[in-house]
């Protein structure tokens, strides 16, 4: 995918990733910490994480196309390098979302083994918080580097006159 309605697809897809990764991270942590929420969300949690996971390579692929069509500089290369690191985080969100969903279903089906179930839930919660935080921080770093690459010296720091300013 390269262009959507005349605009580089990356410029549009990136907004989807910027929303979906933190949303998935938040849903994962809530479900990992609060089993009632996980039961209520059901299969929506791993499906949300799967959609998020699928959006990352689409966005980075579109970004690679865009990188070939803009002037290369250190800011663009840094953004591209950081962007390549998001896929493992998105994969981690998906794996943990599937694990939280599966363990919640399993614990609802069998009420015995409360001790082993609570150990698994605690481990899932700790891992979920760590991966969710890492994914959100990575999205922030990637977005910040992309904004710098796109806007560095690309606008005037003082307002320019326009027709609306005349009165």
N, C-alpha and C positions, 0 to 999 in steps of 0.2 A: 504494500500500500504506500503510495507516494503523495498523491494529491487528493484532497476532498474539496470539491466546489472551488477549485483554484488555489486553495491554501495547502501548505505542507501538512500532511496528516499528523506528523509528530506534534505540531503546535496544538492540534485539537485533542489527540489521544492523551497527551500528557495531563490534561485536566481530569480525565477519567482515572488515571493512576493516582494522581494527587488526592483524589477523594476516596477511591476504593481501598488503598493500602491502609490509611489510618482508620477507616470505617471497619475494615476487616480485623485490624489489630484490636480495636476497641471491643468489637463483638467477641473475638476470641478470648480476651482477658475476662470480660464479663461472664462468658459461659464457663470458662475454666475455674473461676473463683466461685461462681454461683450456679450450682447444678440445676436449680429450678429454671433459671434463664436458659440453660442449655437444653433442658427438656422442652421448654416452650418454643425455642428456635428450631429444634429438630434438625432436619436435613438442610435447612436454610444456611446454617453456619458453614458446612463444607462446600456447599454450592457457591456461596458468596466468596469463599477463599479460592475456589477453582476459577471463577470469573476473574478475580483479581490476578491470579497466577497467569491466566491466559492473556490478560491485557499487557503484562510487562513485556514479553517478547514482541508483541505487535507494536508497542510504543518504541522500544529500542530499535526494532527493525526500521520503522519509519524515521527514527532519529539518525540511523546510519545513512539512509538515503539523503536526508537533509544535510548531514555533515559533508557529503560529497558535492552539495550544491551551494554551500556557503564558503566564504573565505576561511581557511583554516588558521587558527591562532592558538595560543596556549590555553585560553579560556574555553574554547570549543573542545579542544582535546581533553581538558580536565573534566568537563561536563560529560563527554562521551565515556571516558574511563570510569567515572563514578556511576553513570547509568548502567554500565555493564555489571556492576556489583549488586543490583537490586534483585535479580532473578533468584539467587539463593535465599534471600530473605522472604520473598513471596512464596517460594517452595516451602520454606519452614512454616510460614503461616498456614499453608494448605495442609501440610502433614499434621501439624498440631490441631488444626480445626477438625480434621478427619478423626484424629485420635480422641479428642474431647467428645465429639459426637458419638463415636463408637463406644467409649467407656461409659458415657451417660446412658446409652441404650442398654448396654450390658448390665450396668448396676441397677437399672430400673427393672430389668427382666429377672435378675436374681438378687434378692435382698440379703443373702448371706455373705460372709467374707467382708464385713465392714472394715476390718483393719487393713487388709490388702487394698481394698477400694479407696480408702482415705489416703493411703501412701501414694497410690497412682494419681489420685486427684491433686494432691499437694505437688507432686513432681510435675504434672501437667500444668498446674497453675504457675509454678516457678518458671518453667520453660516458656510458657505462653507470655508471661510478662517480659522475659528477656528478649524473646524473638520479636514480640510486638514493639518493644522500645527500639530495638535495633532497626527494624523495618521503617518505623516512623522517622527516626533520626536520619536514616539513609535517604529517605524521600526528601526530607528537608535539605540535606546537603546537596543532593542532585538538583533540586529545584533552585536552590540559591546559586549554584554554579551555572545553571542554565540561564537564569535571569541576568547574571553578570555577563555571560557570553552574549546574550541577545541585546542588552541595553547599555553595556559599557561604552561610554562616549557616543551613544546613539540618540541623545536628546539634549536639549538646552537646559541648563540649570536655572535660567531665568525665563519667565513667561514671554512669549512672543505676542505681538499685537494681533488681534483678530477682529472681524467685523462686529462681534458681540461687545467688544471693549469700547466701541465708539459711541455708545450711547443710548 
